[in-house]
């Protein structure tokens, strides 16, 4: 790794072999929830420039490993964020302890179903 305290997005992109637009997407606000898609990926200056420290880079690397297995795309960004969050609270990937993907997947599916039901109920009330 480069011996700088912070790297810019192009340096991180080259280092981790992740396209810059993917890093920006992961580090952007979701318009539906107005929350970051994945928390803690970068440090932003007052002007909005993204800078990445060692911890940010480790998190990005974990995210890349969760989302991509070689050329195969594995999970949604929302599920990956849940995996990262649960992983940072309990065990590290260095121990090769894998989170329970099935329960996280089921929780995401339940959230999707509940959101659809809320939308249907809202539409029925307005008719």
The first five atom37 places (N, CA, C, CB, O) and aatype in JSON, in Angstrom:
{
  "aatype": [20, 20, 20, 20, 20, 20, 20, 20, 20, 20, 20, 20, 20, 20, 20, 20, 20, 20, 20, 20, 20, 20, 20, 20, 20, 20, 20, 20, 20, 20, 20, 20, 20, 20, 20, 20, 20, 20, 20, 20, 20, 20, 20, 20, 20, 20, 20, 20, 20, 20, 20, 20, 20, 20, 20, 20, 20, 20, 20, 20, 20, 20, 20, 20, 20, 20, 20, 20, 20, 20, 20, 20, 20, 20, 20, 20, 20, 20, 20, 20, 20, 20, 20, 20, 20, 20, 20, 20, 20, 20, 20, 20, 20, 20, 20, 20, 20, 20, 20, 20, 20, 20, 20, 20, 20, 20, 20, 20, 20, 20, 20, 20, 20, 20, 20, 20, 20, 20, 20, 20, 20, 20, 20, 20, 20, 20, 20],
  "atom_mask": [
    [1, 1, 1, 1, 1],
    [1, 1, 1, 1, 1],
    [1, 1, 1, 1, 1],
    [1, 1, 1, 1, 1],
    [1, 1, 1, 1, 1],
    [1, 1, 1, 1, 1],
    [1, 1, 1, 1, 1],
    [1, 1, 1, 1, 1],
    [1, 1, 1, 1, 1],
    [1, 1, 1, 1, 1],
    [1, 1, 1, 1, 1],
    [1, 1, 1, 1, 1],
    [1, 1, 1, 1, 1],
    [1, 1, 1, 1, 1],
    [1, 1, 1, 1, 1],
    [1, 1, 1, 1, 1],
    [1, 1, 1, 1, 1],
    [1, 1, 1, 1, 1],
    [1, 1, 1, 1, 1],
    [1, 1, 1, 1, 1],
    [1, 1, 1, 1, 1],
    [1, 1, 1, 1, 1],
    [1, 1, 1, 1, 1],
    [1, 1, 1, 1, 1],
    [1, 1, 1, 1, 1],
    [1, 1, 1, 1, 1],
    [1, 1, 1, 1, 1],
    [1, 1, 1, 1, 1],
    [1, 1, 1, 1, 1],
    [1, 1, 1, 1, 1],
    [1, 1, 1, 1, 1],
    [1, 1, 1, 1, 1],
    [1, 1, 1, 1, 1],
    [1, 1, 1, 1, 1],
    [1, 1, 1, 1, 1],
    [1, 1, 1, 1, 1],
    [1, 1, 1, 1, 1],
    [1, 1, 1, 1, 1],
    [1, 1, 1, 1, 1],
    [1, 1, 1, 1, 1],
    [1, 1, 1, 1, 1],
    [1, 1, 1, 1, 1],
    [1, 1, 1, 1, 1],
    [1, 1, 1, 1, 1],
    [1, 1, 1, 1, 1],
    [1, 1, 1, 1, 1],
    [1, 1, 1, 1, 1],
    [1, 1, 1, 1, 1],
    [1, 1, 1, 1, 1],
    [1, 1, 1, 1, 1],
    [1, 1, 1, 1, 1],
    [1, 1, 1, 1, 1],
    [1, 1, 1, 1, 1],
    [1, 1, 1, 1, 1],
    [1, 1, 1, 1, 1],
    [1, 1, 1, 1, 1],
    [1, 1, 1, 1, 1],
    [1, 1, 1, 1, 1],
    [1, 1, 1, 1, 1],
    [1, 1, 1, 1, 1],
    [1, 1, 1, 1, 1],
    [1, 1, 1, 1, 1],
    [1, 1, 1, 1, 1],
    [1, 1, 1, 1, 1],
    [1, 1, 1, 1, 1],
    [1, 1, 1, 1, 1],
    [1, 1, 1, 1, 1],
    [1, 1, 1, 1, 1],
    [1, 1, 1, 1, 1],
    [1, 1, 1, 1, 1],
    [1, 1, 1, 1, 1],
    [1, 1, 1, 1, 1],
    [1, 1, 1, 1, 1],
    [1, 1, 1, 1, 1],
    [1, 1, 1, 1, 1],
    [1, 1, 1, 1, 1],
    [1, 1, 1, 1, 1],
    [1, 1, 1, 1, 1],
    [1, 1, 1, 1, 1],
    [1, 1, 1, 1, 1],
    [1, 1, 1, 1, 1],
    [1, 1, 1, 1, 1],
    [1, 1, 1, 1, 1],
    [1, 1, 1, 1, 1],
    [1, 1, 1, 1, 1],
    [1, 1, 1, 1, 1],
    [1, 1, 1, 1, 1],
    [1, 1, 1, 1, 1],
    [1, 1, 1, 1, 1],
    [1, 1, 1, 1, 1],
    [1, 1, 1, 1, 1],
    [1, 1, 1, 1, 1],
    [1, 1, 1, 1, 1],
    [1, 1, 1, 1, 1],
    [1, 1, 1, 1, 1],
    [1, 1, 1, 1, 1],
    [1, 1, 1, 1, 1],
    [1, 1, 1, 1, 1],
    [1, 1, 1, 1, 1],
    [1, 1, 1, 1, 1],
    [1, 1, 1, 1, 1],
    [1, 1, 1, 1, 1],
    [1, 1, 1, 1, 1],
    [1, 1, 1, 1, 1],
    [1, 1, 1, 1, 1],
    [1, 1, 1, 1, 1],
    [1, 1, 1, 1, 1],
    [1, 1, 1, 1, 1],
    [1, 1, 1, 1, 1],
    [1, 1, 1, 1, 1],
    [1, 1, 1, 1, 1],
    [1, 1, 1, 1, 1],
    [1, 1, 1, 1, 1],
    [1, 1, 1, 1, 1],
    [1, 1, 1, 1, 1],
    [1, 1, 1, 1, 1],
    [1, 1, 1, 1, 1],
    [1, 1, 1, 1, 1],
    [1, 1, 1, 1, 1],
    [1, 1, 1, 1, 1],
    [1, 1, 1, 1, 1],
    [1, 1, 1, 1, 1],
    [1, 1, 1, 1, 1],
    [1, 1, 1, 1, 1],
    [1, 1, 1, 1, 1],
    [1, 1, 1, 1, 1],
    [1, 1, 1, 1, 1]
  ],
  "atom_positions": [
    [[0.85, -1.18, 0.0], [0.0, 0.0, 0.0], [0.89, 1.24, 0.0], [-0.96, 0.0, 1.22], [2.02, 1.22, 0.49]],
    [[0.36, 2.3, -0.55], [1.07, 3.57, -0.61], [1.19, 4.13, 0.81], [0.34, 4.58, -1.55], [0.25, 4.01, 1.6]],
    [[2.33, 4.74, 1.13], [2.57, 5.25, 2.48], [2.05, 6.67, 2.65], [4.05, 5.21, 2.8], [2.8, 7.56, 3.04]],
    [[0.78, 6.86, 2.38], [0.12, 8.14, 2.61], [-1.02, 7.89, 3.58], [-0.41, 8.77, 1.26], [-1.59, 6.8, 3.62]],
    [[-1.35, 8.92, 4.36], [-2.45, 8.77, 5.32], [-3.79, 8.62, 4.59], [-2.49, 9.97, 6.29], [-4.63, 7.82, 4.99]],
    [[-3.99, 9.4, 3.53], [-5.23, 9.35, 2.75], [-4.9, 9.18, 1.27], [-6.07, 10.63, 2.97], [-3.93, 9.74, 0.76]],
    [[-5.73, 8.4, 0.59], [-5.62, 8.24, -0.86], [-6.86, 8.85, -1.51], [-5.47, 6.73, -1.25], [-7.92, 8.93, -0.89]],
    [[-6.72, 9.28, -2.75], [-7.89, 9.78, -3.47], [-8.57, 8.61, -4.18], [-7.49, 10.9, -4.49], [-8.07, 7.49, -4.16]],
    [[-9.7, 8.87, -4.79], [-10.51, 7.79, -5.36], [-9.8, 7.08, -6.51], [-11.83, 8.35, -5.85], [-9.95, 5.87, -6.67]],
    [[-9.02, 7.8, -7.31], [-8.33, 7.14, -8.42], [-7.23, 6.22, -7.91], [-7.73, 8.19, -9.38], [-7.0, 5.15, -8.49]],
    [[-6.55, 6.6, -6.83], [-5.52, 5.75, -6.25], [-6.14, 4.48, -5.65], [-4.73, 6.51, -5.16], [-5.6, 3.38, -5.81]],
    [[-7.27, 4.64, -4.97], [-7.96, 3.49, -4.38], [-8.5, 2.57, -5.48], [-9.11, 3.95, -3.45], [-8.43, 1.35, -5.36]],
    [[-9.03, 3.17, -6.53], [-9.55, 2.4, -7.65], [-8.46, 1.51, -8.26], [-10.12, 3.34, -8.72], [-8.7, 0.33, -8.53]],
    [[-7.3, 2.07, -8.46], [-6.18, 1.29, -9.01], [-5.7, 0.23, -8.02], [-5.01, 2.22, -9.4], [-5.42, -0.91, -8.4]],
    [[-5.6, 0.6, -6.76], [-5.12, -0.29, -5.72], [-6.01, -1.53, -5.57], [-5.03, 0.44, -4.39], [-5.51, -2.65, -5.51]],
    [[-7.32, -1.31, -5.52], [-8.27, -2.41, -5.28], [-8.86, -2.98, -6.56], [-9.38, -1.93, -4.39], [-9.6, -3.97, -6.52]],
    [[-8.54, -2.36, -7.69], [-9.08, -2.77, -8.99], [-10.62, -2.76, -8.98], [-8.57, -4.17, -9.35], [-11.28, -3.72, -9.37]],
    [[-11.14, -1.63, -8.51], [-12.58, -1.37, -8.52], [-12.78, -0.08, -9.32], [-13.17, -1.25, -7.05], [-12.08, 0.91, -9.09]],
    [[-13.72, -0.09, -10.24], [-13.98, 1.12, -11.03], [-14.44, 2.26, -10.12], [-15.03, 0.84, -12.11], [-15.17, 2.04, -9.16]],
    [[-13.99, 3.48, -10.44], [-14.33, 4.65, -9.62], [-15.83, 4.84, -9.5], [-13.69, 5.9, -10.2], [-16.32, 5.2, -8.43]],
    [[-16.58, 4.61, -10.57], [-18.03, 4.84, -10.52], [-18.7, 3.9, -9.52], [-18.66, 4.67, -11.91], [-19.71, 4.26, -8.92]],
    [[-18.15, 2.69, -9.34], [-18.73, 1.76, -8.37], [-18.47, 2.26, -6.94], [-18.15, 0.34, -8.55], [-19.35, 2.18, -6.08]],
    [[-17.27, 2.77, -6.71], [-16.95, 3.31, -5.39], [-17.85, 4.5, -5.09], [-15.47, 3.73, -5.3], [-18.37, 4.62, -3.98]],
    [[-18.05, 5.38, -6.07], [-18.94, 6.54, -5.87], [-20.36, 6.1, -5.58], [-18.92, 7.46, -7.11], [-21.03, 6.67, -4.71]],
    [[-20.83, 5.08, -6.3], [-22.19, 4.58, -6.08], [-22.33, 4.03, -4.67], [-22.54, 3.48, -7.12], [-23.29, 4.36, -3.96]],
    [[-21.38, 3.2, -4.25], [-21.44, 2.62, -2.91], [-21.39, 3.7, -1.84], [-20.29, 1.63, -2.71], [-21.95, 3.53, -0.75]],
    [[-20.72, 4.81, -2.15], [-20.52, 5.88, -1.18], [-21.54, 7.01, -1.34], [-19.12, 6.44, -1.31], [-21.35, 8.1, -0.8]],
    [[-22.61, 6.77, -2.09], [-23.6, 7.83, -2.32], [-24.86, 7.6, -1.49], [-23.95, 7.9, -3.81], [-25.06, 6.53, -0.91]],
    [[-25.7, 8.63, -1.45], [-26.97, 8.54, -0.75], [-27.99, 7.81, -1.6], [-27.5, 9.94, -0.36], [-28.09, 8.04, -2.81]],
    [[-28.75, 6.93, -0.98], [-29.86, 6.27, -1.65], [-31.03, 7.25, -1.64], [-30.23, 4.89, -0.96], [-31.47, 7.66, -0.57]],
    [[-31.55, 7.64, -2.8], [-32.63, 8.64, -2.83], [-33.9, 8.18, -2.12], [-32.96, 8.99, -4.25], [-34.68, 9.02, -1.66]],
    [[-34.14, 6.88, -2.02], [-35.35, 6.38, -1.36], [-35.28, 6.55, 0.15], [-35.56, 4.91, -1.69], [-36.27, 6.9, 0.79]],
    [[-34.09, 6.3, 0.72], [-33.96, 6.34, 2.17], [-33.2, 7.56, 2.67], [-33.26, 5.09, 2.64], [-33.21, 7.87, 3.87]],
    [[-32.54, 8.26, 1.75], [-31.71, 9.42, 2.07], [-30.59, 9.05, 3.07], [-32.58, 10.55, 2.66], [-30.17, 9.86, 3.89]],
    [[-30.12, 7.81, 2.97], [-29.02, 7.32, 3.79], [-27.94, 6.79, 2.85], [-29.49, 6.2, 4.79], [-28.2, 6.46, 1.69]],
    [[-26.71, 6.73, 3.37], [-25.63, 6.18, 2.57], [-25.89, 4.71, 2.28], [-24.28, 6.35, 3.27], [-26.36, 3.97, 3.14]],
    [[-25.57, 4.29, 1.05], [-25.76, 2.89, 0.68], [-24.9, 1.99, 1.56], [-25.41, 2.67, -0.81], [-25.36, 0.95, 2.02]],
    [[-23.65, 2.4, 1.8], [-22.75, 1.7, 2.72], [-22.06, 2.76, 3.55], [-21.71, 0.78, 1.96], [-21.42, 3.66, 3.01]],
    [[-22.18, 2.66, 4.86], [-21.59, 3.65, 5.76], [-20.08, 3.45, 5.89], [-22.24, 3.57, 7.15], [-19.58, 2.32, 5.85]],
    [[-19.36, 4.56, 6.04], [-17.95, 4.51, 6.41], [-16.99, 4.11, 5.33], [-17.79, 3.61, 7.49], [-15.91, 3.59, 5.62]],
    [[-17.35, 4.35, 4.07], [-16.45, 3.99, 2.98], [-15.4, 5.07, 2.74], [-17.23, 3.73, 1.7], [-14.27, 4.75, 2.37]],
    [[-15.75, 6.33, 2.96], [-14.78, 7.4, 2.7], [-14.9, 8.49, 3.74], [-15.0, 7.98, 1.29], [-15.83, 8.53, 4.55]],
    [[-13.93, 9.39, 3.69], [-13.95, 10.61, 4.46], [-14.07, 11.73, 3.44], [-12.66, 10.77, 5.39], [-13.31, 11.76, 2.46]],
    [[-15.0, 12.63, 3.63], [-15.2, 13.69, 2.64], [-14.74, 15.03, 3.17], [-16.68, 13.77, 2.23], [-14.9, 15.35, 4.35]],
    [[-14.15, 15.79, 2.26], [-13.75, 17.15, 2.61], [-14.98, 18.05, 2.57], [-12.64, 17.68, 1.64], [-16.05, 17.62, 2.15]],
    [[-14.83, 19.3, 3.01], [-15.96, 20.23, 2.97], [-16.45, 20.43, 1.55], [-15.57, 21.57, 3.59], [-17.63, 20.69, 1.33]],
    [[-15.55, 20.32, 0.6], [-15.92, 20.47, -0.81], [-16.52, 19.22, -1.42], [-14.72, 20.87, -1.61], [-16.95, 19.23, -2.57]],
    [[-16.55, 18.13, -0.65], [-17.16, 16.89, -1.13], [-16.19, 15.9, -1.76], [-18.21, 17.22, -2.11], [-16.61, 14.86, -2.25]],
    [[-14.9, 16.22, -1.76], [-13.91, 15.29, -2.31], [-13.76, 14.1, -1.38], [-12.54, 16.0, -2.52], [-13.64, 14.26, -0.16]],
    [[-13.76, 12.91, -1.96], [-13.62, 11.68, -1.18], [-12.15, 11.36, -0.95], [-14.33, 10.5, -1.89], [-11.34, 11.39, -1.88]],
    [[-11.82, 11.06, 0.29], [-10.49, 10.59, 0.65], [-10.65, 9.3, 1.43], [-9.7, 11.66, 1.49], [-11.66, 9.1, 2.11]],
    [[-9.67, 8.42, 1.32], [-9.77, 7.08, 1.9], [-8.57, 6.8, 2.78], [-9.89, 6.02, 0.79], [-7.42, 6.89, 2.33]],
    [[-8.83, 6.45, 4.05], [-7.75, 6.03, 4.95], [-7.67, 4.51, 4.93], [-7.99, 6.57, 6.4], [-8.41, 3.85, 4.19]],
    [[-6.78, 3.94, 5.74], [-6.58, 2.48, 5.73], [-7.86, 1.72, 6.1], [-5.46, 2.1, 6.69], [-8.16, 0.69, 5.5]],
    [[-8.61, 2.24, 7.07], [-9.85, 1.56, 7.48], [-10.89, 1.61, 6.37], [-10.42, 2.2, 8.75], [-11.58, 0.62, 6.13]],
    [[-11.0, 2.77, 5.68], [-11.93, 2.87, 4.56], [-11.57, 1.88, 3.46], [-11.94, 4.31, 4.0], [-12.44, 1.24, 2.87]],
    [[-10.28, 1.75, 3.2], [-9.8, 0.85, 2.14], [-10.08, -0.61, 2.52], [-8.29, 1.06, 1.89], [-10.47, -1.4, 1.66]],
    [[-9.88, -0.97, 3.78], [-10.19, -2.33, 4.23], [-11.67, -2.63, 4.05], [-9.79, -2.53, 5.71], [-12.04, -3.72, 3.61]],
    [[-12.52, -1.67, 4.38], [-13.97, -1.86, 4.24], [-14.35, -2.01, 2.77], [-14.73, -0.67, 4.87], [-15.18, -2.85, 2.43]],
    [[-13.74, -1.21, 1.91], [-14.0, -1.33, 0.48], [-13.56, -2.69, -0.06], [-13.3, -0.22, -0.29], [-14.23, -3.29, -0.89]],
    [[-12.43, -3.15, 0.42], [-11.92, -4.45, -0.02], [-12.87, -5.57, 0.42], [-10.51, -4.69, 0.53], [-13.14, -6.49, -0.36]],
    [[-13.37, -5.5, 1.65], [-14.34, -6.5, 2.13], [-15.61, -6.44, 1.3], [-14.66, -6.26, 3.62], [-16.16, -7.48, 0.93]],
    [[-16.07, -5.23, 1.01], [-17.28, -5.05, 0.21], [-17.1, -5.68, -1.17], [-17.63, -3.55, 0.09], [-17.98, -6.37, -1.67]],
    [[-15.95, -5.43, -1.77], [-15.66, -6.01, -3.09], [-15.68, -7.53, -3.0], [-14.3, -5.51, -3.62], [-16.23, -8.19, -3.88]],
    [[-15.06, -8.09, -1.95], [-15.01, -9.55, -1.81], [-16.4, -10.15, -1.6], [-14.11, -9.92, -0.64], [-16.67, -11.26, -2.05]],
    [[-17.28, -9.42, -0.91], [-18.65, -9.89, -0.69], [-19.46, -9.83, -1.98], [-19.35, -9.06, 0.41], [-20.17, -10.77, -2.32]],
    [[-19.33, -8.72, -2.7], [-20.16, -8.52, -3.89], [-19.68, -9.3, -5.11], [-20.19, -7.06, -4.23], [-20.49, -9.67, -5.96]],
    [[-18.39, -9.54, -5.2], [-17.86, -10.17, -6.4], [-17.01, -11.38, -6.04], [-17.03, -9.18, -7.22], [-16.11, -11.29, -5.21]],
    [[-17.31, -12.48, -6.67], [-16.52, -13.69, -6.54], [-15.98, -13.98, -7.93], [-17.37, -14.91, -5.96], [-16.62, -14.66, -8.73]],
    [[-14.79, -13.46, -8.23], [-14.26, -13.54, -9.58], [-15.09, -12.66, -10.49], [-14.25, -15.01, -10.09], [-15.2, -11.45, -10.26]],
    [[-15.68, -13.25, -11.5], [-16.51, -12.49, -12.45], [-17.98, -12.52, -12.06], [-16.34, -13.05, -13.86], [-18.8, -11.82, -12.65]],
    [[-18.32, -13.34, -11.07], [-19.72, -13.54, -10.69], [-20.15, -12.49, -9.66], [-19.93, -14.96, -10.12], [-19.46, -12.28, -8.66]],
    [[-21.29, -11.85, -9.89], [-21.85, -10.89, -8.97], [-22.74, -11.63, -7.99], [-22.65, -9.78, -9.71], [-23.63, -12.37, -8.4]],
    [[-22.5, -11.45, -6.68], [-23.16, -12.27, -5.67], [-24.43, -11.68, -5.07], [-22.21, -12.55, -4.59], [-25.49, -12.31, -5.13]],
    [[-24.34, -10.49, -4.49], [-25.42, -9.99, -3.65], [-25.75, -8.53, -3.98], [-25.06, -10.12, -2.18], [-25.0, -7.86, -4.7]],
    [[-26.85, -8.07, -3.45], [-27.2, -6.66, -3.6], [-26.34, -5.82, -2.67], [-28.69, -6.43, -3.3], [-25.77, -6.34, -1.71]],
    [[-26.23, -4.54, -2.96], [-25.44, -3.63, -2.13], [-26.04, -3.54, -0.72], [-25.38, -2.22, -2.78], [-25.3, -3.41, 0.25]],
    [[-27.36, -3.59, -0.62], [-28.02, -3.52, 0.69], [-27.66, -4.72, 1.55], [-29.54, -3.43, 0.51], [-27.38, -4.59, 2.74]],
    [[-27.68, -5.89, 0.94], [-27.32, -7.1, 1.66], [-25.84, -7.06, 2.05], [-27.62, -8.36, 0.81], [-25.48, -7.45, 3.15]],
    [[-25.0, -6.58, 1.14], [-23.57, -6.48, 1.44], [-23.33, -5.55, 2.63], [-22.79, -5.98, 0.21], [-22.48, -5.82, 3.47]],
    [[-24.07, -4.45, 2.69], [-23.93, -3.52, 3.82], [-24.33, -4.21, 5.13], [-24.78, -2.25, 3.59], [-23.68, -4.02, 6.15]],
    [[-25.4, -5.0, 5.09], [-25.82, -5.73, 6.29], [-24.74, -6.72, 6.71], [-27.14, -6.46, 6.04], [-24.46, -6.87, 7.9]],
    [[-24.14, -7.39, 5.74], [-23.09, -8.35, 6.04], [-21.9, -7.64, 6.67], [-22.66, -9.11, 4.76], [-21.34, -8.1, 7.66]],
    [[-21.5, -6.5, 6.07], [-20.38, -5.74, 6.62], [-20.69, -5.26, 8.03], [-20.05, -4.54, 5.72], [-19.84, -5.34, 8.91]],
    [[-21.9, -4.78, 8.25], [-22.28, -4.28, 9.57], [-22.28, -5.39, 10.6], [-23.66, -3.63, 9.51], [-21.75, -5.22, 11.69]],
    [[-22.87, -6.52, 10.27], [-22.9, -7.63, 11.22], [-21.5, -8.19, 11.43], [-23.85, -8.74, 10.73], [-21.17, -8.64, 12.52]],
    [[-20.7, -8.17, 10.39], [-19.34, -8.69, 10.48], [-18.47, -7.81, 11.37], [-18.73, -8.8, 9.09], [-17.66, -8.33, 12.14]],
    [[-18.62, -6.5, 11.27], [-17.78, -5.62, 12.08], [-18.18, -5.67, 13.55], [-17.87, -4.18, 11.56], [-17.35, -5.4, 14.42]],
    [[-19.44, -6.01, 13.84], [-19.89, -6.09, 15.22], [-19.48, -7.4, 15.89], [-21.4, -5.94, 15.28], [-19.29, -7.45, 17.1]],
    [[-19.36, -8.47, 15.08], [-19.08, -9.77, 15.7], [-17.67, -10.24, 15.41], [-20.08, -10.8, 15.22], [-16.77, -10.04, 16.23]],
    [[-17.46, -10.87, 14.26], [-16.16, -11.46, 13.97], [-15.58, -10.84, 12.71], [-16.26, -12.98, 13.82], [-16.29, -10.2, 11.94]],
    [[-14.3, -11.03, 12.51], [-13.65, -10.46, 11.34], [-13.54, -11.5, 10.24], [-12.26, -9.92, 11.7], [-13.59, -12.7, 10.51]],
    [[-13.4, -11.04, 9.01], [-13.22, -11.93, 7.88], [-11.89, -12.65, 7.96], [-13.32, -11.17, 6.58], [-11.73, -13.72, 7.38]],
    [[-10.94, -12.08, 8.68], [-9.63, -12.71, 8.82], [-9.76, -14.08, 9.48], [-8.68, -11.82, 9.62], [-8.94, -14.97, 9.24]],
    [[-10.77, -14.24, 10.32], [-11.0, -15.52, 10.99], [-11.77, -16.5, 10.1], [-11.75, -15.3, 12.28], [-11.99, -17.64, 10.49]],
    [[-12.18, -16.06, 8.92], [-12.95, -16.86, 7.97], [-14.28, -17.31, 8.54], [-12.14, -18.07, 7.54], [-14.83, -18.33, 8.11]],
    [[-14.81, -16.57, 9.49], [-16.15, -16.86, 10.0], [-17.12, -16.13, 9.1], [-16.32, -16.42, 11.5], [-17.11, -14.9, 9.04]],
    [[-17.95, -16.87, 8.41], [-18.86, -16.25, 7.46], [-20.18, -15.94, 8.14], [-19.08, -17.15, 6.25], [-20.69, -16.75, 8.92]],
    [[-20.76, -14.76, 7.84], [-22.07, -14.45, 8.4], [-23.12, -15.37, 7.81], [-22.43, -12.97, 8.14], [-22.9, -16.01, 6.78]],
    [[-24.25, -15.43, 8.46], [-25.34, -16.29, 8.0], [-26.04, -15.61, 6.83], [-26.35, -16.59, 9.16], [-26.98, -14.83, 7.02]],
    [[-25.58, -15.9, 5.61], [-26.11, -15.26, 4.4], [-27.59, -15.54, 4.23], [-25.35, -15.74, 3.17], [-28.34, -14.66, 3.8]],
    [[-28.03, -16.76, 4.55], [-29.43, -17.12, 4.35], [-30.35, -16.25, 5.19], [-29.66, -18.59, 4.66], [-31.37, -15.77, 4.69]],
    [[-30.02, -16.04, 6.48], [-30.85, -15.2, 7.33], [-30.86, -13.76, 6.85], [-30.37, -15.26, 8.76], [-31.9, -13.1, 6.89]],
    [[-29.7, -13.25, 6.4], [-29.65, -11.89, 5.89], [-30.46, -11.76, 4.6], [-28.2, -11.46, 5.65], [-31.15, -10.76, 4.39]],
    [[-30.37, -12.77, 3.75], [-31.13, -12.77, 2.51], [-32.63, -12.81, 2.82], [-30.74, -13.97, 1.63], [-33.41, -12.07, 2.21]],
    [[-33.03, -13.66, 3.77], [-34.44, -13.75, 4.16], [-34.93, -12.43, 4.75], [-34.64, -14.88, 5.18], [-36.05, -12.01, 4.46]],
    [[-34.11, -11.78, 5.57], [-34.5, -10.5, 6.16], [-34.71, -9.45, 5.06], [-33.42, -10.01, 7.16], [-35.65, -8.66, 5.13]],
    [[-33.84, -9.46, 4.06], [-34.01, -8.51, 2.95], [-35.29, -8.8, 2.18], [-32.8, -8.55, 2.01], [-36.0, -7.87, 1.81]],
    [[-35.58, -10.07, 1.93], [-36.81, -10.45, 1.22], [-38.05, -10.02, 2.02], [-36.84, -11.99, 0.96], [-39.01, -9.51, 1.45]],
    [[-38.02, -10.21, 3.33], [-39.14, -9.81, 4.18], [-39.33, -8.29, 4.11], [-38.91, -10.25, 5.66], [-40.46, -7.81, 4.02]],
    [[-38.22, -7.54, 4.15], [-38.31, -6.07, 4.01], [-38.94, -5.69, 2.68], [-36.91, -5.44, 4.11], [-39.78, -4.78, 2.63]],
    [[-38.55, -6.38, 1.6], [-39.13, -6.08, 0.29], [-40.63, -6.36, 0.26], [-38.43, -6.89, -0.8], [-41.4, -5.57, -0.27]],
    [[-41.04, -7.47, 0.83], [-42.47, -7.84, 0.88], [-43.25, -6.82, 1.7], [-42.65, -9.26, 1.47], [-44.33, -6.38, 1.29]],
    [[-42.71, -6.43, 2.87], [-43.4, -5.44, 3.7], [-43.54, -4.1, 2.99], [-42.64, -5.25, 5.02], [-44.58, -3.46, 3.07]],
    [[-42.5, -3.69, 2.29], [-42.57, -2.43, 1.55], [-43.62, -2.49, 0.45], [-41.21, -2.09, 0.95], [-44.34, -1.51, 0.24]],
    [[-43.72, -3.62, -0.24], [-44.74, -3.78, -1.28], [-46.14, -3.76, -0.66], [-44.53, -5.1, -2.06], [-47.06, -3.16, -1.22]],
    [[-46.3, -4.41, 0.49], [-47.6, -4.42, 1.16], [-47.99, -3.0, 1.6], [-47.57, -5.36, 2.38], [-49.15, -2.6, 1.46]],
    [[-47.03, -2.25, 2.14], [-47.31, -0.87, 2.54], [-47.75, -0.03, 1.35], [-46.07, -0.24, 3.2], [-48.68, 0.77, 1.45]],
    [[-47.07, -0.23, 0.23], [-47.41, 0.52, -0.98], [-48.82, 0.16, -1.45], [-46.38, 0.24, -2.1], [-49.59, 1.04, -1.82]],
    [[-49.15, -1.13, -1.43], [-50.49, -1.56, -1.83], [-51.55, -0.99, -0.91], [-50.58, -3.09, -1.84], [-52.59, -0.51, -1.37]],
    [[-51.31, -1.02, 0.41], [-52.27, -0.45, 1.36], [-52.43, 1.05, 1.17], [-51.83, -0.74, 2.79], [-53.54, 1.58, 1.25]],
    [[-51.34, 1.72, 0.91], [-51.39, 3.18, 0.68], [-52.21, 3.48, -0.58], [-49.94, 3.77, 0.55], [-53.03, 4.4, -0.58]],
    [[-51.98, 2.71, -1.64], [-52.71, 2.92, -2.89], [-54.19, 2.62, -2.73], [-52.14, 2.06, -3.99], [-55.02, 3.32, -3.32]],
    [[-54.55, 1.61, -1.95], [-55.94, 1.27, -1.71], [-56.67, 2.35, -0.91], [-56.03, -0.05, -0.98], [-57.84, 2.62, -1.17]],
    [[-55.98, 2.98, 0.06], [-56.58, 4.03, 0.85], [-56.87, 5.27, 0.01], [-55.67, 4.39, 2.02], [-57.87, 5.95, 0.22]],
    [[-55.98, 5.56, -0.94], [-56.16, 6.77, -1.76], [-57.22, 6.58, -2.85], [-54.82, 7.16, -2.39], [-57.65, 7.56, -3.45]],
    [[-57.64, 5.34, -3.12], [-58.67, 5.09, -4.15], [-59.99, 5.11, -3.58], [-58.46, 3.79, -4.84], [-60.98, 4.91, -4.29]]
  ]
}
